[in-house]
Amino acid sequence: MRSWFFRPDLAGRSAYLAVDEETLSAIATEWGFPSADPAESLSEAIRYRVSARAPLSPWVAEASQWRRTGCESDPPFLAVLAVTVLAATIVDEVNDRKYYRRLNGLLGLHGTAMPRDFDSDIQQLWTHLNEWLTDKWQGQLGVATATNVGGQANIGWAQSQILLRTTDRIKLPEFFTELGLQPGQTVDGDLLVRRLRVWSGGGRMLSRRLSAVLQDPRLSELLGDALHIELAHWDGTLRDQAGRVALRLMLAFHERTARLQLASQVPDQLSGTTWRVETPDAGECELELTASDEPQLLTVPFTSSILDGLPLRAKRISVPDQKPCEPSDSNGSSLLTLVLPRHEVHLLCPDDRLARWVQVPTALLNRPHLILVRSGSVSAAERIMSQLASQGVQPFRRIHKPTGWEAFKFTPDRYQAMTGPLAALSPRGNELSAIDGGLPISKRKRIYLRSGAPDLIRDLHEEEAPVVVDGVEISAHDQARLRLADLHLAAGTHAVAIGGVRYQLRLVDEFADESSEGTLSFTFRVGRDYKGLAAMTAAGAVTSAGHHSSGDVMIKGAFISISPSARKLAAFPHPPHIRAGGQHYVLGRPGEAAAVEMRTPKWLQELGLNPSLADAEPSLAAVAFTPAWMLRITRSGVTVSAVHSSAEPGSRIRDPAVSPEAWRGVLPHIQDAVAEPADQERWAAWKQDAVTYDATGAPG
């Protein structure tokens, strides 16, 4: 029981002796002791030591001896404390009579009165547990949480452990995610309780116990404190029933194959691990995990049962110094749960990094979305999407969709406050107030350049909530987005609060990190482009690991300005770089088109990074005509960029032929291409000539 509730991977996080029937069943199963009634089995294990004259005295005596010997072993009284918590899991209002009736039944006693000496004995045992966690282990097995809450003598100790049952606690990461919260964020407990009431009414399965707590004003206040602490200690991961890190699955869709796949953002705790995953078809597959902030495809096959929230189980292939029959209680756990939380609707957006549609938690404004919605919610989903999208909703049929699901495409272009299981369809429809944008040096630490302070976005459900910055209320009741930069805040730390959501920001005039092994040194080639203008392109990079000096710094952010003397010089054109991914065409005069392949520069590949930019210079130098435009085609749209290159046409590297087929193939995309604002007028004129161009080589 100790290794289930108090473990090294809970260091610094709240630890609860949250004993209920479901948790006891899970413990028995994992340890290989299946039981038809685990609660009765626990009761039988201690009942033979209970006497009516002094029910808890055997454990009080053992605790005294245990403390005299330095608390070297696990607490010998955990089992009896677990029984006192189990008695508090009554689903309706807990009072003395109901609590003691159930406790006496578990202890093998009669009546509804408090067991003899229970008041002093139970306080001693809970105090000993707190001291063991705090003094002996310094919070390395979890932070003590037991307290006599609620003003109900003696019952409060158990209630403090079971305000949230384990089945409810493992749903909190999903609750936090849907509110748009970040790990370590500070939010008032009463606001979290209010939103949890709404969230639980949207078809989410919460325990009857938590539903009763949410309706009790006194217990709701205690629950608010617990939710506040849970959010403060949340690390952004999902957890399984034992509190171990679980792998959150995401949907990915490959439009060419029309099939769904699985992806994930692997947390640091699972990096470098290898697992054998049990697939729903009774097969197995091997899964290697590497931590990344970006989604990555998994080798686990997709099946429709995953959409119902059914977890996949995996065993670590190699666990050093671990007994085969012993559950792990550390970050090196031998068991892993992979799960896609059950929802009525799943949203996917184009992701150029994976060249696929990838799942997002909520809709993004003005971005195309692929929507999967359960058949029973189609009518409601279509109605909501129609309200949010000016361009309407299109059924999507080119997909191997699971049975019981329908697919659509839509692009939301407006906000709408929303709750319930379909709230994810509205951008920020159910999210709390948040900070967004700016020039961050570290988003996680909330450090920004003073000239690029972030914006504050209002909670759509709390539009009248006051905005307080450094203790002063700001008049911004009519603003959905407040620009903190307009407040001209000084460099330093600032407190921002709105409607129970609190942030602490640090603004700096400049920022430089200490010298490190990762500092890069870039070299550049300066020359002239085909128009005779000065041009500068990157020629390569090396790390400064072997030759950096104590004065070297790595710049994390900068405020760039142009001196008066420099304003007289002609501006450098954009270097010929372009994002990798998708199809690329070089365009010259109307009728001139060549398909090219964008490659990441070799020097950047050697750094072991995952760059999003490709070097266009070799491709531009290879075409047999003077390049004017670079066209890029992806699933999210078609973009075009003006070319400023020093490459001479007709390079001897290779000469892709200018064929009528290439021109005809690219012409439909020219119609849809979007140019950068500075190039739109020039592109419009070029496009007009292009669409009227005929095979004779002249505009029509």
C-alpha positions in Angstrom: 0.0 0.0 0.0 2.9 2.3 0.7 4.4 1.8 -2.8 1.0 2.7 -4.3 0.2 5.9 -2.5 3.6 7.2 -1.5 6.3 6.9 -4.2 9.5 8.7 -5.4 7.7 10.0 -8.5 5.3 11.9 -6.3 8.2 14.0 -4.8 7.0 17.6 -4.4 3.4 16.7 -5.3 0.5 16.2 -3.1 0.1 12.6 -1.9 -3.2 11.2 -0.7 -4.2 7.9 1.0 -7.2 8.0 -1.3 -8.6 4.5 -0.6 -11.9 3.4 -2.3 -13.2 0.2 -3.8 -11.9 0.9 -7.3 -8.4 1.7 -6.0 -8.2 -1.4 -3.8 -9.3 -3.5 -6.8 -6.5 -2.0 -8.9 -3.9 -2.6 -6.2 -5.0 -6.3 -5.9 -4.9 -6.8 -9.6 -1.5 -5.3 -10.1 0.0 -7.2 -7.2 -1.5 -10.5 -8.4 -4.0 -10.9 -5.6 -7.4 -10.7 -7.4 -10.4 -10.4 -5.1 -14.1 -10.4 -5.7 -14.4 -7.9 -2.8 -11.1 -6.1 -2.1 -12.8 -3.8 0.5 -13.9 -6.8 2.5 -10.4 -8.4 2.1 -8.8 -5.3 3.6 -11.4 -5.3 6.4 -10.7 -8.9 7.2 -6.9 -8.3 7.3 -7.3 -6.0 10.3 -10.5 -7.1 11.9 -9.0 -9.9 13.9 -6.8 -7.4 15.8 -9.7 -5.1 16.8 -11.2 -5.3 20.2 -14.2 -3.4 21.5 -12.3 -2.1 24.6 -9.5 -0.5 22.6 -10.1 -0.9 18.8 -7.0 1.0 17.5 -4.5 0.3 20.4 -2.5 -2.4 18.5 -1.6 0.1 15.8 -1.0 2.9 18.3 1.5 0.7 20.2 3.2 -0.4 16.9 3.5 3.3 15.9 5.2 4.2 19.1 7.7 1.4 18.7 8.3 2.3 15.1 9.0 5.9 16.0 11.4 4.9 18.7 13.5 2.9 16.2 13.7 5.9 13.8 10.8 5.2 11.4 13.1 3.0 9.3 10.4 0.8 7.8 7.1 1.7 6.2 4.4 2.9 8.6 2.8 -0.2 10.2 -0.5 1.5 10.6 -1.3 2.3 6.9 -3.9 -0.5 6.6 -6.0 0.7 9.5 -5.8 4.3 8.3 -6.9 3.0 4.9 -10.0 1.5 6.5 -10.9 4.8 8.1 -10.7 6.5 4.7 -12.7 3.8 3.1 -15.5 4.5 5.6 -15.6 8.1 4.4 -16.5 7.2 0.8 -20.2 7.2 1.5 -21.8 8.9 -1.5 -24.3 11.1 0.3 -23.6 13.7 3.0 -21.2 12.4 5.7 -22.2 13.0 9.3 -21.1 11.3 12.5 -23.8 8.7 12.6 -23.4 7.5 9.0 -19.6 7.5 9.1 -19.3 5.6 12.4 -21.9 3.0 11.3 -19.8 2.2 8.3 -16.5 2.4 10.1 -17.8 0.0 12.9 -19.0 -2.4 10.2 -15.5 -2.5 8.6 -13.8 -2.9 12.0 -16.2 -5.7 13.1 -17.9 -3.6 15.8 -21.5 -2.8 16.4 -23.6 0.4 16.7 -23.3 3.9 15.3 -21.2 5.5 18.1 -17.6 6.5 17.9 -15.2 3.6 18.7 -13.6 4.0 22.1 -10.5 6.3 22.2 -10.9 6.9 18.4 -10.6 10.7 18.7 -7.1 10.6 20.3 -5.8 7.5 18.5 -6.7 8.6 15.0 -5.2 12.0 15.5 -1.9 10.3 16.6 -1.8 8.0 13.6 -2.4 10.7 11.0 0.1 13.0 12.7 2.7 10.2 12.6 2.1 9.7 8.9 2.5 13.4 8.2 5.7 13.6 10.2 7.1 10.5 8.4 6.5 12.1 5.0 7.7 15.5 6.0 10.6 14.9 8.5 11.9 11.5 7.5 11.4 11.7 3.7 11.4 15.5 3.2 8.5 15.2 0.7 10.5 12.8 -1.5 7.6 10.3 -1.4 4.9 13.0 -1.7 3.8 16.0 0.3 1.6 15.3 3.3 -2.0 16.3 2.9 -3.9 14.8 5.9 -5.6 17.4 8.1 -8.8 17.5 10.2 -10.8 19.5 7.7 -14.4 20.7 7.9 -14.9 21.2 11.6 -16.2 17.6 12.0 -14.0 16.2 14.7 -12.1 13.0 13.7 -14.0 12.5 10.5 -12.1 15.3 8.8 -8.8 13.4 8.7 -10.3 10.8 6.4 -12.3 13.4 4.4 -9.2 15.3 3.5 -7.9 12.2 1.7 -11.1 11.4 -0.3 -12.5 14.8 -1.4 -11.3 13.6 -4.8 -11.5 9.9 -5.4 -8.7 8.4 -7.5 -11.1 8.0 -10.5 -11.8 11.8 -10.3 -8.2 12.9 -9.7 -7.0 11.2 -12.9 -9.5 13.3 -14.9 -8.2 16.6 -13.6 -5.4 16.9 -16.3 -8.2 16.7 -19.0 -10.2 19.3 -17.0 -7.2 21.6 -16.8 -6.4 21.2 -20.5 -9.9 22.1 -21.6 -9.7 25.3 -19.6 -6.5 26.2 -21.4 -4.5 26.1 -18.2 -0.7 25.6 -18.1 1.4 23.6 -15.5 2.1 25.5 -12.4 -0.5 28.2 -13.1 -2.3 30.0 -10.2 -6.1 30.0 -10.3 -8.4 30.7 -7.3 -10.0 27.5 -6.0 -13.6 28.9 -6.0 -13.3 29.6 -9.8 -12.0 26.1 -10.4 -15.0 24.7 -8.4 -17.5 26.7 -10.4 -16.0 25.6 -13.7 -15.8 22.0 -12.5 -19.5 22.1 -11.7 -20.2 23.1 -15.3 -17.7 20.7 -16.7 -19.1 17.7 -14.8 -22.6 18.6 -16.2 -21.4 18.1 -19.8 -21.5 14.3 -19.8 -18.2 13.7 -18.0 -18.3 10.7 -15.7 -17.5 11.9 -12.2 -18.0 9.9 -9.1 -21.2 10.2 -7.1 -19.0 11.2 -4.2 -17.6 14.3 -6.0 -21.0 15.2 -7.2 -22.2 15.4 -3.6 -19.1 17.4 -2.6 -19.8 19.9 -5.4 -23.3 20.5 -3.9 -22.0 21.0 -0.3 -20.8 24.6 0.3 -18.5 23.6 3.2 -16.9 20.7 1.2 -16.8 22.8 -2.0 -14.5 25.2 -0.2 -12.2 22.4 0.8 -12.4 21.0 -2.7 -11.3 24.5 -4.0 -8.2 24.3 -1.9 -7.4 20.8 -3.2 -7.9 21.8 -6.9 -5.7 24.9 -6.4 -2.9 22.7 -5.1 -3.4 20.0 -7.8 -3.0 22.7 -10.5 0.0 24.2 -8.8 1.7 20.7 -8.8 0.5 19.6 -12.2 3.3 18.9 -14.7 1.2 18.8 -17.8 1.0 15.0 -18.0 -1.8 12.5 -17.8 -1.7 10.0 -14.9 -3.0 6.5 -14.5 -5.0 5.2 -11.5 -1.8 4.7 -9.6 -0.6 8.2 -10.3 2.1 7.1 -12.7 2.8 9.1 -15.9 0.6 8.0 -18.8 1.1 8.7 -22.5 -1.6 10.9 -24.0 -2.5 9.7 -27.5 -3.4 12.1 -30.3 -5.1 11.5 -33.6 -3.2 12.1 -36.9 -4.7 11.9 -40.4 -2.8 11.2 -43.6 -4.8 12.6 -46.4 -3.2 10.6 -49.2 -3.9 7.3 -47.5 -7.2 8.6 -46.0 -6.3 6.7 -42.7 -6.1 7.8 -39.1 -2.9 7.2 -37.1 -1.7 7.8 -33.6 0.7 10.4 -32.4 1.9 11.9 -29.1 4.0 14.5 -27.4 6.2 12.4 -25.3 6.9 13.8 -21.8 10.5 14.0 -20.4 9.7 11.2 -17.8 9.3 8.7 -20.7 12.2 9.7 -22.8 14.6 7.0 -23.9 12.3 4.1 -22.9 11.1 1.1 -24.9 7.8 -0.6 -24.4 5.9 -3.7 -25.6 2.3 -2.5 -26.2 -0.7 -4.8 -26.1 -2.9 -3.8 -29.1 -6.7 -4.2 -29.0 -6.5 -7.1 -31.5 -4.5 -9.2 -28.9 -1.3 -8.5 -30.8 1.8 -6.7 -29.6 4.1 -3.9 -31.0 7.3 -2.4 -29.8 7.4 1.3 -29.0 10.4 3.5 -28.5 9.8 6.9 -27.0 11.9 10.1 -27.2 10.8 13.3 -25.4 9.8 16.2 -27.6 7.7 19.3 -27.5 6.4 18.5 -30.9 4.0 15.7 -31.9 5.5 12.6 -33.2 3.9 9.6 -34.9 3.7 6.3 -33.0 4.1 2.8 -34.3 1.0 1.7 -32.4 -1.8 0.9 -34.9 -5.1 2.8 -34.7 -8.3 1.0 -33.8 -11.8 2.5 -33.2 -11.9 1.3 -29.6 -9.2 3.9 -28.7 -11.8 6.6 -29.4 -14.0 5.3 -26.6 -11.2 6.0 -24.1 -10.2 2.4 -23.6 -6.5 2.4 -22.5 -3.7 0.4 -24.0 -1.3 -1.3 -21.6 2.4 -1.6 -22.1 5.3 -3.2 -20.3 8.8 -1.9 -20.3 11.1 -4.3 -22.1 14.0 -3.8 -19.8 13.7 -2.5 -16.2 17.1 -2.7 -14.3 17.1 -3.9 -10.7 13.3 -4.6 -10.7 11.8 -7.8 -9.4 9.4 -9.3 -12.0 6.5 -9.5 -9.6 7.0 -6.1 -7.8 5.2 -3.0 -9.1 7.5 -0.1 -9.6 7.2 3.0 -7.4 9.6 5.3 -9.3 10.0 7.1 -12.6 11.4 3.8 -14.0 7.9 2.2 -13.8 7.6 -1.1 -15.5 4.0 -0.4 -16.6 2.6 2.3 -18.9 -0.9 3.3 -19.9 -1.6 4.8 -23.3 -4.9 6.6 -23.6 -6.9 9.0 -25.8 -9.4 10.6 -23.4 -13.0 10.0 -24.5 -14.7 12.9 -26.3 -17.8 13.5 -28.4 -15.7 15.4 -30.9 -12.1 15.4 -32.0 -10.4 18.3 -33.9 -7.4 18.1 -36.1 -5.4 20.9 -37.8 -2.8 20.8 -40.6 0.7 20.3 -39.2 3.5 20.8 -41.7 6.1 19.2 -39.5 4.3 15.8 -39.8 2.7 16.6 -43.2 -0.6 15.4 -41.6 -3.6 16.7 -39.8 -2.9 16.5 -36.1 -5.2 16.7 -33.1 -5.6 19.9 -31.2 -7.4 20.3 -27.8 -9.7 23.2 -29.0 -10.5 25.0 -32.2 -8.1 27.6 -33.5 -9.4 30.8 -35.0 -9.2 31.1 -38.8 -7.5 27.7 -39.2 -9.0 24.9 -41.2 -10.1 21.9 -39.1 -10.9 18.3 -39.8 -13.7 17.3 -37.4 -14.6 13.8 -36.2 -17.9 13.8 -34.3 -19.9 10.9 -32.8 -23.0 10.2 -34.9 -25.4 10.9 -32.0 -24.0 14.5 -31.8 -23.8 15.3 -35.5 -26.9 17.6 -35.6 -25.7 19.7 -32.6 -22.2 19.9 -33.9 -23.3 21.0 -37.4 -25.4 23.7 -35.8 -22.5 25.0 -33.7 -20.0 24.9 -36.5 -22.5 26.8 -38.8 -22.7 29.6 -36.1 -18.9 29.8 -35.9 -17.9 29.7 -39.6 -18.8 32.1 -42.3 -17.9 29.7 -45.1 -20.1 26.9 -43.8 -19.5 23.3 -43.0 -18.5 20.6 -45.6 -18.9 16.9 -45.0 -15.6 15.1 -45.5 -15.9 11.6 -47.1 -12.3 10.8 -48.1 -11.5 9.1 -44.8 -11.6 5.6 -43.4 -13.8 6.8 -40.6 -14.6 4.5 -37.6 -18.1 3.1 -37.3 -20.3 5.5 -35.4 -18.4 8.7 -36.4 -18.9 11.4 -39.1 -16.3 13.7 -40.5 -16.5 17.4 -41.5 -14.2 20.3 -42.5 -14.8 23.8 -41.2 -12.8 27.0 -40.5 -14.1 29.0 -37.4 -13.8 32.8 -37.8 -15.5 33.9 -34.6 -15.6 33.3 -30.9 -18.5 32.1 -28.8 -18.7 31.3 -25.1 -19.7 27.6 -24.8 -19.9 24.7 -22.4 -20.7 21.1 -22.7 -19.1 18.2 -24.6 -18.9 20.2 -27.9 -17.3 23.3 -26.4 -14.0 22.5 -28.1 -15.6 23.5 -31.5 -15.4 27.2 -30.4 -12.0 28.9 -30.2 -11.5 29.7 -26.5 -15.1 28.8 -26.0 -14.5 27.2 -22.6 -11.0 28.5 -21.6 -10.1 30.7 -18.8 -8.4 34.1 -19.2 -4.9 33.7 -20.6 -1.8 35.6 -21.7 -0.9 35.3 -25.4 1.6 36.6 -27.9 4.4 39.0 -27.0 8.1 38.5 -27.3 8.8 35.7 -24.9 12.3 34.8 -23.7 10.8 31.9 -21.7 7.1 31.1 -21.9 7.4 28.6 -19.2 8.9 31.1 -16.8 6.9 33.9 -18.3 9.8 36.2 -19.0 9.2 38.7 -21.9 11.1 41.6 -23.4 9.7 44.8 -22.1 9.0 46.1 -25.6 7.0 42.9 -26.3 4.8 42.4 -23.3 2.1 39.8 -24.0 -1.7 40.4 -24.4 -4.3 39.4 -21.9 -7.3 37.5 -23.4 -10.5 37.5 -21.5 -12.5 34.4 -20.4 -15.6 34.6 -22.5 -17.7 33.4 -19.5 -16.2 36.2 -17.2 -16.4 39.2 -19.5 -17.1 41.6 -16.6 -14.3 40.4 -14.4 -11.9 43.3 -13.4 -8.3 43.3 -14.6 -5.8 44.2 -11.9 -2.2 44.9 -12.7 0.2 45.4 -9.8 -2.7 46.0 -7.4 -4.3 48.7 -9.7 -7.6 48.0 -11.5 -7.4 48.7 -15.2 -10.3 50.1 -17.1 -10.8 47.4 -19.8 -14.3 46.2 -19.5 -15.0 46.5 -23.2 -11.9 44.8 -24.4 -11.7 41.1 -25.2 -8.0 41.4 -25.6 -6.0 43.8 -23.4 -2.5 44.8 -24.7 -0.2 44.9 -21.7 2.3 46.7 -23.9 0.0 49.7 -24.0 0.4 50.1 -20.2 4.2 50.8 -20.7 5.1 48.6 -17.7 8.7 49.1 -16.4 11.2 46.3 -16.4 10.7 44.0 -13.4 8.2 41.6 -12.0 4.5 42.3 -12.4 1.3 40.7 -11.0 -1.7 40.4 -13.3 -5.1 39.0 -12.1 -8.4 38.7 -13.9 -11.4 36.9 -12.6 -9.5 34.5 -10.3 -6.7 33.7 -12.8 -3.4 35.1 -11.6 -0.1 35.5 -13.5 3.3 36.8 -12.5 5.3 38.2 -15.4 8.9 39.4 -15.6 9.7 42.1 -18.2 13.4 42.7 -19.1 15.0 45.3 -21.4 17.5 42.7 -22.7 18.5 39.2 -21.9 21.6 37.1 -22.4 22.2 33.6 -21.1 25.6 32.5 -19.9 28.0 31.0 -22.3 27.3 27.3 -23.0 28.2 24.4 -25.2 25.3 25.0 -27.5 26.2 28.5 -28.7 26.3 28.7 -32.5 28.6 30.7 -34.7 27.3 31.6 -38.2 29.2 32.5 -41.3 27.7 34.5 -44.2 28.5 35.0 -47.9 28.0 38.6 -49.1 27.5 39.3 -52.8 25.0 40.7 -55.3 21.8 39.3 -56.6 20.6 39.2 -60.2 19.3 42.7 -59.9 22.6 44.0 -58.7 21.5 44.6 -55.1 23.6 43.6 -52.1 22.6 40.1 -50.9 23.7 38.1 -47.8 23.1 34.4 -47.4 24.1 32.0 -44.7 27.0 29.8 -45.7 27.2 27.5 -42.7 27.4 27.2 -38.9 29.6 25.6 -36.3 29.2 25.2 -32.5 31.5 27.2 -30.4 31.9 24.4 -27.9 35.6 24.0 -28.5 36.7 27.7 -28.7 34.2 29.9 -26.9 35.6 32.5 -24.5 34.3 33.8 -21.2 32.9 36.8 -22.9 30.7 34.8 -25.3 26.9 35.0 -24.8 23.9 33.3 -26.4 21.3 35.9 -27.1 17.8 34.7 -26.3 15.9 37.8 -27.3 16.7 41.3 -28.6 15.1 44.7 -29.4 16.4 45.6 -32.8 16.6 49.2 -34.1 18.2 50.9 -37.1 20.6 53.7 -36.6 20.0 57.0 -38.5 23.1 56.5 -40.6 22.0 52.9 -41.6 18.6 54.2 -42.8 20.4 55.7 -45.8 21.5 52.3 -47.0 19.3 50.1 -49.2 17.7 47.2 -47.2 18.9 43.7 -47.8 16.4 41.5 -49.5 15.1 38.4 -47.9 17.6 35.5 -48.1 16.3 32.7 -50.3 15.0 30.4 -47.5 11.7 28.7 -47.5 9.8 26.3 -45.2 10.3 22.6 -45.9 7.4 20.3 -46.4 4.9 20.2 -49.2 5.4 20.7 -53.0 7.6 23.5 -54.3 7.7 25.2 -57.8 10.0 27.9 -59.0 8.2 30.3 -61.4 9.9 32.7 -63.9 8.0 34.5 -66.5 4.5 33.2 -67.4 4.9 29.8 -68.9 8.1 29.1 -67.0 7.7 26.6 -64.1 9.9 23.9 -62.6 9.2 21.5 -59.8 12.1 21.5 -57.3 12.9 19.6 -54.1 13.7 21.6 -51.0 16.4 20.2 -48.8 17.6 21.1 -45.4 21.2 22.4 -45.5 23.8 19.7 -44.6 25.4 21.9 -41.9 22.0 22.2 -40.2 21.3 18.4 -40.5 24.6 17.7 -38.8 23.5 19.6 -35.7 20.8 17.0 -35.1 18.0 19.5 -35.1 14.6 19.4 -36.7 14.7 22.5 -38.8 11.6 23.9 -40.6 13.6 26.0 -43.1 15.2 24.7 -46.3 17.9 26.4 -48.3 16.4 27.5 -51.6 19.7 28.8 -53.1 20.7 25.5 -54.8 17.3 25.0 -56.3 17.1 28.5 -57.6 20.5 28.2 -59.1 19.5 25.0 -60.9 16.6 26.2 -63.0 17.0 27.1 -66.6 15.3 30.5 -66.3 15.5 33.6 -64.1 13.5 32.8 -61.0 10.8 35.3 -59.9 8.6 33.4 -57.5 8.7 30.4 -55.2 5.3 28.6 -54.9 4.7 26.3 -51.9 1.7 23.9 -51.8 0.6 22.3 -48.5 -2.7 20.9 -47.1 -3.2 24.2 -45.3 -3.0 26.3 -48.4 -0.8 27.7 -51.2 1.7 30.5 -50.5 4.1 32.4 -52.8 7.2 34.4 -52.1 9.1 36.8 -54.3 12.6 35.6 -55.1 15.7 37.7 -54.4 18.6 35.4 -55.3 22.2 35.7 -56.3 21.9 32.5 -58.4 22.6 32.8 -62.1 20.0 31.1 -64.3 21.1 28.0 -66.2 23.5 26.8 -63.6 25.8 23.9 -64.6 24.6 21.9 -61.5 21.5 20.7 -63.3 18.9 22.2 -65.5 15.3 21.0 -64.8 13.5 21.3 -68.1 10.8 23.8 -68.6 7.9 21.6 -69.8 4.3 22.5 -70.6 3.3 19.7 -68.2 4.9 21.5 -65.2 3.2 24.8 -66.2 -0.2 23.1 -66.6 0.2 21.3 -63.3 1.0 24.4 -61.3 -1.5 26.8 -63.0 -4.6 25.8 -60.8 -2.5 26.5 -57.7 -1.5 29.9 -58.9 -5.1 31.0 -58.7 -5.2 30.2 -55.0 -1.8 31.4 -54.0 -1.5 34.0 -51.2 1.5 36.4 -51.4 3.1 38.4 -48.6 1.5 41.8 -48.1 4.5 43.7 -49.6 4.4 41.5 -52.8 0.6 41.4 -53.3 0.4 44.1 -56.0 3.3 42.7 -58.0 1.9 39.2 -57.6 -1.6 40.3 -58.8 0.0 41.7 -62.0 2.1 38.6 -62.6 -0.9 36.3 -62.0 -3.0 38.3 -64.4 -0.4 37.6 -67.1 -0.1 34.0 -66.1 -3.8 33.1 -66.3 -4.0 34.7 -69.8 -0.8 33.0 -71.0 -1.3 30.7 -74.0 0.9 28.0 -75.4 2.5 30.3 -78.0 4.4 32.0 -75.3 2.6 35.3 -75.1 -0.1 36.7 -72.9 -3.5 36.2 -74.5 
